[in-house]
Amino acid sequence: MLSGKQKRFLRAEAHHLSPIYQVGKNGVSEAMCKDISDALEKRELLKVQVLQNCTDTPKDVAGELAEGTKAEVVQVIGKVIVLYKQATEKENRQIKLP
């Protein structure tokens, strides 16, 4: 679980990132969770965009993604979700949490 200070730090780090995944009308799938998990292993921090035609709310999508990828939801703002998961391999770790 992330502390408030860590979440603030990660929000600042994610500010310049652009969303690399989009959730559409089909919602969250297992394949999407696996792809995002792989991306989190390499990047640790990423943004996901919830499209207009998605029937779920962004908070619901964030919950499903966090559960499916075992990542932390840093922020849900509008239709953008910021996810963080520490890389399991030491050489992939880029972010040092305060």
Disulfide bonds with the S-S distance in Angstrom:
none
